[in-house]
Amino acid sequence: MTTMKLMRKRVLITGANGLLGQNLLHAFANDYDRIACDRSPEFVAELPDVSYQPCDITRRADVIKLVREVMPNYIINAAAFTDVDGSEQQREACWQVNATAVGYLAEAARQVEARLVHLSTDYVFDGTSGPYTEAHRPNPLGFYGRAKLAGENALIGSGAAYAIVRTMVLYGHGRKLRPSFVTWLIRQLQNGNPVRIVTDQFGNPTLASELAAALRVLAESGRDGIYHICGTEIIDRYHFALKIAEVFNLDARLITPIRTADLKQQALRPMNSGFDITRAIQELGISMSNVTAGLQKFKQESAGGPAA
């Protein structure tokens, strides 16, 4: 048994306390030694067979030390500074996590010959000519998107074995999470609160458990380069909200359609950044849900515990 244990592959998951990180820990269960990493001293998933190593990935020496100690086969970087509006004010913090730290992880991965799978975003595009394939030229509108694109470029030029996955509109189940669009809307409608949802922002809602499973397939495939992986259906936020109300038997009359300009958000957003995920489906053989099927799966997942 000891020999078998030593032969097991190891995966290091950064951002492990987040929605995707928690789902990745489950996706790599059973036949991997899993090392979870986040900057917090608390491991919120509380999985007994996972080793938790607090680490601030913006500190190069700490990253190098951790990766050398763990010696992972794969590193999945699900850590990110995701506050789009906050990125305009907290530019240094955003850049450190979304760009500089990616370079540190790539350097460490190269040193131990680990494969690094890095998560990026639709915000690297300007949203004027979606749906986007991997061949489209990035043109970020805001600082968040520029930092994420810089992280991609740092990895591409690092010499490490890598793959980059761009995704969007993530929702799913986990413990002690900040609300996603889906869980926020469900809570508001359950409480009878009216909500205003934009009709002019389009994207592909993505179930975290499906994305995590696809990331494992990609890691094990050995394929490199950039992949767009998300749900299969492009939909605007307002009609997505109506679908959520339908699946969860909530009152859609509480949902009022508005335009993005009405929100007066600080950061510009890509209005139509939907993805074409043909490459990922054909090369990796993955299966991703449309909007209704994804929400139904999420409803089943949530029945076993508190919603994210």
URSUL-V196264 format. One record per residue. N is the residue number from 1. PHI is phi in radians with two decimals (999 if undefined). D_FIRST is the distance of its C-alpha to the first C-alpha in whole Angstrom. Layout:
# URSUL-V196264
[[N & PHI & D_FIRST] [N & PHI & D_FIRST]]
This chain:
# URSUL-V196264
[[1 & 999 & 0] [2 & -1.10 & 4] [3 & -1.07 & 5] [4 & -1.08 & 5] [5 & -1.10 & 6] [6 & -1.17 & 9] [7 & -1.46 & 10] [8 & -1.13 & 11] [9 & -1.32 & 15] [10 & -2.05 & 17] [11 & -2.20 & 20] [12 & -1.84 & 22] [13 & -2.00 & 25] [14 & -1.57 & 28] [15 & 1.17 & 31] [16 & -1.23 & 28] [17 & -1.46 & 30] [18 & -1.44 & 33] [19 & -1.04 & 33] [20 & -1.18 & 31] [21 & -0.99 & 29] [22 & -1.11 & 27] [23 & -1.20 & 27] [24 & -1.15 & 25] [25 & -1.04 & 23] [26 & -1.28 & 22] [27 & -1.14 & 23] [28 & -1.74 & 20] [29 & -1.20 & 18] [30 & 1.40 & 14] [31 & -2.03 & 13] [32 & -2.29 & 14] [33 & -1.44 & 14] [34 & -1.88 & 18] [35 & -2.02 & 20] [36 & -1.68 & 23] [37 & -2.34 & 27] [38 & -2.71 & 30] [39 & -1.37 & 33] [40 & -1.36 & 33] [41 & -1.22 & 32] [42 & -1.66 & 31] [43 & -1.71 & 28] [44 & -1.28 & 30] [45 & -1.25 & 27] [46 & 0.93 & 25] [47 & -1.48 & 22] [48 & -1.20 & 19] [49 & -1.80 & 16] [50 & -2.03 & 18] [51 & -1.50 & 19] [52 & -1.84 & 23] [53 & -2.22 & 25] [54 & -1.04 & 29] [55 & -2.80 & 31] [56 & -1.60 & 34] [57 & -1.26 & 34] [58 & -1.47 & 37] [59 & -1.87 & 37] [60 & -0.97 & 36] [61 & -1.07 & 35] [62 & -1.18 & 32] [63 & -1.14 & 31] [64 & -1.04 & 30] [65 & -1.08 & 29] [66 & -1.08 & 26] [67 & -1.17 & 25] [68 & -1.15 & 25] [69 & -1.24 & 22] [70 & -1.38 & 20] [71 & 0.89 & 21] [72 & -1.35 & 20] [73 & -1.34 & 20] [74 & -2.27 & 23] [75 & -2.08 & 25] [76 & -1.93 & 27] [77 & -1.63 & 30] [78 & -1.78 & 32] [79 & -1.43 & 34] [80 & -2.86 & 37] [81 & -1.61 & 41] [82 & -1.90 & 42] [83 & -1.36 & 45] [84 & -1.10 & 47] [85 & -1.24 & 51] [86 & -1.09 & 49] [87 & -1.11 & 48] [88 & -1.20 & 52] [89 & -1.68 & 53] [90 & -1.73 & 49] [91 & -1.14 & 49] [92 & -1.12 & 48] [93 & -1.11 & 45] [94 & -1.06 & 44] [95 & -1.16 & 44] [96 & -1.04 & 42] [97 & -1.38 & 39] [98 & -1.49 & 40] [99 & -2.18 & 41] [100 & -1.03 & 41] [101 & -1.11 & 37] [102 & -1.11 & 36] [103 & -1.09 & 37] [104 & -1.13 & 35] [105 & -1.11 & 32] [106 & -1.13 & 33] [107 & -1.06 & 34] [108 & -1.15 & 30] [109 & -1.08 & 28] [110 & -1.09 & 30] [111 & -1.11 & 29] [112 & -1.87 & 26] [113 & 1.02 & 26] [114 & -1.59 & 25] [115 & -1.74 & 27] [116 & -1.87 & 29] [117 & -1.90 & 30] [118 & -1.99 & 33] [119 & -1.64 & 35] [120 & -2.17 & 38] [121 & -2.53 & 41] [122 & -1.20 & 44] [123 & -1.26 & 46] [124 & -1.33 & 46] [125 & -1.87 & 49] [126 & -1.57 & 53] [127 & 1.32 & 52] [128 & -1.71 & 56] [129 & -2.49 & 54] [130 & -1.28 & 51] [131 & -1.32 & 49] [132 & -1.70 & 48] [133 & -1.73 & 45] [134 & -1.15 & 43] [135 & -1.47 & 46] [136 & -1.22 & 49] [137 & -1.40 & 50] [138 & -1.13 & 49] [139 & -2.74 & 52] [140 & -1.15 & 51] [141 & -1.59 & 53] [142 & -2.11 & 52] [143 & -1.18 & 50] [144 & -0.99 & 47] [145 & -1.11 & 47] [146 & -1.15 & 48] [147 & -1.17 & 45] [148 & -1.14 & 43] [149 & -1.15 & 44] [150 & -1.09 & 44] [151 & -1.10 & 40] [152 & -1.00 & 40] [153 & -1.16 & 42] [154 & -1.09 & 40] [155 & -1.25 & 37] [156 & -1.05 & 39] [157 & -1.60 & 41] [158 & -1.49 & 38] [159 & 1.50 & 36] [160 & -1.41 & 33] [161 & -1.27 & 31] [162 & -2.63 & 32] [163 & -2.49 & 33] [164 & -2.01 & 35] [165 & -2.05 & 35] [166 & -1.65 & 39] [167 & -2.50 & 39] [168 & -2.91 & 41] [169 & 0.76 & 42] [170 & -1.47 & 39] [171 & -2.57 & 38] [172 & 2.87 & 35] [173 & -1.88 & 33] [174 & -3.09 & 32] [175 & -1.87 & 32] [176 & 0.92 & 35] [177 & -1.84 & 36] [178 & -1.17 & 40] [179 & -1.09 & 42] [180 & -1.54 & 42] [181 & -0.97 & 45] [182 & -1.16 & 43] [183 & -1.24 & 42] [184 & -1.10 & 46] [185 & -1.13 & 48] [186 & -1.01 & 46] [187 & -1.09 & 47] [188 & -1.09 & 50] [189 & -1.21 & 51] [190 & -1.05 & 50] [191 & -1.52 & 52] [192 & 1.34 & 55] [193 & -1.55 & 55] [194 & -1.21 & 57] [195 & -2.32 & 56] [196 & -1.99 & 57] [197 & -2.22 & 55] [198 & -1.32 & 56] [199 & -1.75 & 56] [200 & -2.00 & 56] [201 & -1.97 & 53] [202 & -1.99 & 51] [203 & -2.97 & 47] [204 & -1.88 & 44] [205 & -1.04 & 42] [206 & -2.28 & 38] [207 & -1.38 & 36] [208 & -1.04 & 33] [209 & -1.15 & 30] [210 & -1.23 & 31] [211 & -1.09 & 32] [212 & -1.07 & 28] [213 & -1.10 & 27] [214 & -1.16 & 29] [215 & -1.15 & 28] [216 & -1.13 & 25] [217 & -1.02 & 26] [218 & -1.13 & 28] [219 & -1.01 & 26] [220 & -1.32 & 24] [221 & -1.24 & 27] [222 & 1.36 & 28] [223 & -1.31 & 31] [224 & -1.99 & 33] [225 & 1.68 & 37] [226 & -1.87 & 38] [227 & -2.26 & 37] [228 & -1.65 & 39] [229 & -2.32 & 37] [230 & -2.87 & 38] [231 & -1.06 & 40] [232 & -1.44 & 42] [233 & -1.94 & 45] [234 & -1.59 & 48] [235 & -2.61 & 49] [236 & -1.40 & 52] [237 & -1.08 & 51] [238 & -1.12 & 53] [239 & -1.25 & 53] [240 & -1.11 & 49] [241 & -1.07 & 50] [242 & -1.10 & 52] [243 & -1.12 & 49] [244 & -1.07 & 47] [245 & -1.04 & 50] [246 & -1.14 & 50] [247 & -1.15 & 46] [248 & -1.72 & 46] [249 & 0.95 & 49] [250 & -1.97 & 51] [251 & -1.43 & 55] [252 & -1.20 & 55] [253 & -1.19 & 59] [254 & -1.37 & 57] [255 & -1.70 & 56] [256 & -1.92 & 59] [257 & -1.34 & 59] [258 & -2.39 & 60] [259 & -1.82 & 60] [260 & -1.00 & 58] [261 & -1.03 & 61] [262 & -1.19 & 62] [263 & -1.45 & 58] [264 & 0.93 & 60] [265 & -1.27 & 56] [266 & -1.23 & 56] [267 & -1.71 & 54] [268 & -1.19 & 55] [269 & -2.19 & 52] [270 & -1.19 & 52] [271 & -1.35 & 54] [272 & -2.31 & 52] [273 & -1.95 & 49] [274 & -0.98 & 47] [275 & -1.93 & 45] [276 & -1.67 & 45] [277 & -1.85 & 41] [278 & -0.99 & 41] [279 & -1.04 & 40] [280 & -1.11 & 36] [281 & -1.13 & 37] [282 & -1.27 & 38] [283 & -1.48 & 35] [284 & -1.84 & 32] [285 & 1.23 & 33] [286 & -1.43 & 32] [287 & -2.25 & 34] [288 & -2.10 & 36] [289 & -1.49 & 38] [290 & -1.39 & 42] [291 & -1.09 & 43] [292 & -1.13 & 44] [293 & -1.11 & 40] [294 & -1.11 & 39] [295 & -1.15 & 41] [296 & -1.17 & 40] [297 & -1.10 & 36] [298 & -1.09 & 36] [299 & -1.09 & 38] [300 & -1.16 & 35] [301 & -1.09 & 33] [302 & -1.20 & 35] [303 & -1.13 & 36] [304 & -1.55 & 32] [305 & -3.14 & 33] [306 & -1.17 & 36] [307 & -1.22 & 37] [308 & -1.30 & 37]]
